[in-house]
Amino acid sequence: MTEDVTVPQPDGTVAAGVTGTPGDALRALPAEAEQRGSRFISAQAMQARLFSVYDAASAAEDALALVQSQLTLTLNRSYYDADEVEAMASQLDALLLLDAAERIEEDAAADGDLAPVGPEE
């Protein structure tokens, strides 16, 4: 599931049309923090990045719930470390991929392209 996401850059500019998954947009945060000489990602940077992937996450109910809960958590946090960001990015991508696979399967079943899965009668 690759799409264009708008990614805020460390200098405050926005790189539009960056190709990758919403998780990739989150995964870029540790490298950006490192470029600034820090190993931690500020809650403010995390919040901005979560907002940048919000629309993509809205494609799947569980992914949207993850982003919304993480946005709420940023209000009570000062920073994130790279491992937390990677885990969140992986979870977001997995939820979106699962939702996309379920939709494809439902569409194929509706079109009669798939045989039912289960024990033979």
C-alpha positions as CSV (number, residue, x, y, z in Angstrom):
1,M,0.0,0.0,0.0
2,T,2.1,2.9,-1.3
3,E,0.7,6.4,-1.7
4,D,1.8,10.0,-1.8
5,V,2.0,11.5,1.7
6,T,2.9,15.0,2.7
7,V,5.9,15.0,4.9
8,P,7.0,18.1,7.0
9,Q,10.7,18.5,6.9
10,P,13.0,19.6,9.8
11,D,13.4,23.0,8.4
12,G,9.7,23.7,8.5
13,T,9.1,23.1,4.7
14,V,6.8,20.4,3.4
15,A,7.9,17.8,1.0
16,A,4.7,16.9,-0.9
17,G,4.3,13.8,-3.0
18,V,6.8,11.7,-1.0
19,T,6.1,8.1,-2.1
20,G,5.8,5.5,0.6
21,T,3.5,4.1,3.1
22,P,2.2,6.2,6.0
23,G,4.5,4.1,8.2
24,D,7.4,5.3,6.1
25,A,6.5,8.9,6.9
26,L,6.8,8.0,10.6
27,R,10.0,6.0,10.1
28,A,11.7,9.1,8.7
29,L,11.4,10.9,12.1
30,P,14.4,9.2,13.8
31,A,16.7,10.1,10.9
32,E,15.5,13.7,10.9
33,A,16.1,13.9,14.6
34,E,19.6,12.5,14.1
35,Q,20.3,15.2,11.6
36,R,19.4,17.8,14.2
37,G,21.8,16.1,16.6
38,S,19.3,14.3,18.8
39,R,18.4,10.7,19.2
40,F,14.9,11.5,20.4
41,I,11.8,12.6,18.5
42,S,9.9,15.5,20.1
43,A,6.2,14.9,20.8
44,Q,5.5,18.0,18.7
45,A,7.3,16.4,15.7
46,M,5.4,13.2,16.2
47,Q,2.1,15.0,16.4
48,A,2.8,16.9,13.2
49,R,3.8,13.6,11.4
50,L,0.7,11.8,12.7
51,F,-1.5,14.6,11.3
52,S,0.3,14.3,8.0
53,V,-0.7,10.6,7.7
54,Y,-4.2,11.1,9.2
55,D,-6.0,11.0,5.8
56,A,-4.2,7.8,4.7
57,A,-5.0,6.2,8.1
58,S,-8.7,7.0,7.7
59,A,-8.9,4.3,5.0
60,A,-9.0,1.7,7.8
61,E,-11.0,2.0,11.0
62,D,-8.3,0.4,13.2
63,A,-5.5,2.5,11.6
64,L,-7.4,5.6,12.2
65,A,-8.1,4.6,15.8
66,L,-4.3,4.0,16.2
67,V,-3.4,7.5,14.9
68,Q,-6.1,9.2,17.0
69,S,-4.9,7.4,20.2
70,Q,-1.3,8.3,19.4
71,L,-2.3,11.9,18.8
72,T,-3.9,12.0,22.2
73,L,-0.9,10.5,23.8
74,T,1.4,13.2,22.3
75,L,-0.3,15.7,24.6
76,N,1.2,14.0,27.7
77,R,4.7,13.2,26.2
78,S,7.9,15.1,25.7
79,Y,9.7,12.7,23.3
80,Y,9.7,9.4,21.6
81,D,12.6,7.1,20.8
82,A,13.3,5.4,17.5
83,D,12.1,2.0,18.6
84,E,8.7,3.4,19.6
85,V,8.4,5.2,16.3
86,E,9.3,2.0,14.3
87,A,6.8,-0.1,16.3
88,M,4.0,2.4,15.7
89,A,5.0,2.7,11.9
90,S,4.9,-1.1,11.5
91,Q,1.6,-1.4,13.3
92,L,0.1,1.4,11.1
93,D,1.3,-0.2,7.9
94,A,0.1,-3.7,9.0
95,L,-3.4,-2.3,9.8
96,L,-3.7,-0.6,6.5
97,L,-2.4,-3.6,4.6
98,L,-4.8,-5.9,6.4
99,D,-7.7,-3.6,5.6
100,A,-6.7,-3.4,1.9
101,A,-6.4,-7.2,1.7
102,E,-9.8,-7.6,3.3
103,R,-11.4,-5.2,0.8
104,I,-9.8,-7.0,-2.2
105,E,-11.1,-10.3,-0.9
106,E,-14.6,-8.9,-0.4
107,D,-14.6,-7.3,-3.8
108,A,-13.4,-10.6,-5.4
109,A,-16.0,-12.6,-3.6
110,A,-18.7,-10.1,-4.6
111,D,-17.6,-10.5,-8.2
112,G,-17.6,-14.3,-7.9
113,D,-13.8,-14.5,-8.5
114,L,-13.1,-16.4,-5.3
115,A,-14.3,-19.8,-4.2
116,P,-15.4,-20.0,-0.6
117,V,-12.6,-20.9,1.8
118,G,-13.4,-23.7,4.3
119,P,-14.0,-27.4,4.6
120,E,-15.4,-29.1,1.5
121,E,-18.9,-30.5,1.9
